[in-house]
Amino acid sequence: MQKHILIIDDNKDLLTMLTAMLKTRGYQVSVSETAEAILDRVKEVKPDLIMMDMLLSGADGRDVCRLIKGDEAIAAIPLLMLSAYPQAVDDCLAAGADGFVEKPFDMKVLLSKLSSLHG
């Protein structure tokens, strides 16, 4: 069965690249460019894993992470935070993220982290 990943990022080029790369590796991919109504989106999509940028247009990914992890219906979904700020790793993990990958990232590192989070 295909693993389903929801990517939340406001960078359209990155969304396109990640979607193509993950689909070629057998993942089902859904995307969201904003954090608006994200709890409803996560419940609708029912992903096996969420990959989210720390800094989104109009929202802080750490706050969005807290919202997701605070909702009993979706809190167990692993959440991987992406950021160009390596010093933010502790903040992201404290917000409830299950993993952190620094941007720009090496695809092998990202795939390894994805594999470790969803088994």
Phi and psi in degrees as a GROMACS rama.xvg file:
@    title "Ramachandran Plot"
@    xaxis  label "Phi"
@    yaxis  label "Psi"
@TYPE xy
-65.9527  138.271  GLN-2
-81.0344  139.772  LYS-3
-108.446  123.923  HIS-4
-115.302  131.874  ILE-5
-102.119  121.036  LEU-6
-105.055  126.887  ILE-7
-116.471  108.785  ILE-8
-159.111  142.058  ASP-9
-91.2051  3.4345  ASP-10
-94.1661  103.854  ASN-11
-61.4661  -38.6065  LYS-12
-63.3835  -42.4766  ASP-13
-65.752  -41.3594  LEU-14
-59.1533  -43.8883  LEU-15
-62.805  -46.3996  THR-16
-65.2809  -47.0609  MET-17
-64.6818  -41.2705  LEU-18
-59.3353  -48.7163  THR-19
-62.0156  -45.817  ALA-20
-63.9035  -43.4023  MET-21
-72.0439  -37.0778  LEU-22
-64.5351  -37.2672  LYS-23
-67.6184  -17.1566  THR-24
-101.722  13.2254  ARG-25
91.6674  6.35479  GLY-26
-85.8504  149.459  TYR-27
-91.6045  135.838  GLN-28
-128.202  133.324  VAL-29
-120.954  152.029  SER-30
-131.675  156.287  VAL-31
-144.133  130.426  SER-32
-89.6481  -8.98101  GLU-33
-135.538  164.917  THR-34
-91.7298  -1.63575  ALA-35
-60.4814  128.63  GLU-36
54.7189  34.3469  ALA-37
-67.8779  -33.3888  ILE-38
-61.6422  -42.8044  LEU-39
-63.8553  -39.8862  ASP-40
-63.5726  -44.7233  ARG-41
-62.4675  -43.0031  VAL-42
-66.1579  -33.9718  LYS-43
-70.4303  -46.0346  GLU-44
-77.984  -34.4457  VAL-45
53.3696  57.7322  LYS-46
-73.2063  159.875  PRO-47
-82.2905  -20.8592  ASP-48
-156.479  145.836  LEU-49
-114.182  131.495  ILE-50
-116.603  122.139  MET-51
-138.444  140.103  MET-52
-72.7893  144.328  ASP-53
-70.2726  -36.5975  MET-54
-112.112  110.085  LEU-55
-111.642  155.839  LEU-56
-60.1925  117.826  SER-57
78.1223  5.54226  GLY-58
-153.678  149.669  ALA-59
-96.47  122.364  ASP-60
-56.9855  -29.5448  GLY-61
-65.7378  -38.8379  ARG-62
-66.8552  -40.3834  ASP-63
-63.7262  -40.2969  VAL-64
-59.721  -45.334  CYS-65
-59.8341  -40.298  ARG-66
-61.6279  -47.0441  LEU-67
-62.8421  -48.2423  ILE-68
-71.3164  -17.3718  LYS-69
-88.7683  -4.88092  GLY-70
-99.9607  110.537  ASP-71
-53.2341  -33.0721  GLU-72
-69.1893  -24.326  ALA-73
-129.2  1.13028  ILE-74
-59.3484  -28.7147  ALA-75
-78.9564  -9.67265  ALA-76
-69.3099  123.535  ILE-77
-60.0636  139.783  PRO-78
-126.586  120.831  LEU-79
-105.032  121.036  LEU-80
-94.4025  136.716  MET-81
-113.032  137.974  LEU-82
-159.255  147.133  SER-83
-83.0238  -0.176861  ALA-84
-111.033  93.831  TYR-85
-61.1938  -25.3973  PRO-86
-70.2259  -9.49723  GLN-87
-87.0834  -1.33452  ALA-88
-56.2297  -45.8486  VAL-89
-63.8307  -40.8731  ASP-90
-62.2627  -41.9765  ASP-91
-65.8907  -43.7757  CYS-92
-67.3725  -37.33  LEU-93
-65.4628  -28.9636  ALA-94
-76.0103  -10.3242  ALA-95
116.405  -2.68794  GLY-96
-60.8779  144.839  ALA-97
-91.4279  -10.8936  ASP-98
-166.725  168.441  GLY-99
-145.595  134.956  PHE-100
-131.677  130.704  VAL-101
-79.9233  136.724  GLU-102
-92.055  147.834  LYS-103
-66.8314  147.769  PRO-104
-113.489  154.8  PHE-105
-84.0055  131.042  ASP-106
-58.0503  -36.7578  MET-107
-63.2184  -40.2044  LYS-108
-65.2228  -45.5171  VAL-109
-61.8492  -47.3751  LEU-110
-63.0969  -38.3352  LEU-111
-63.7258  -42.9835  SER-112
-65.6867  -42.57  LYS-113
-59.298  -45.996  LEU-114
-61.8091  -40.9296  SER-115
-69.5486  -27.5143  SER-116
-83.1042  -32.6457  LEU-117
-111.79  2.22692  HIS-118
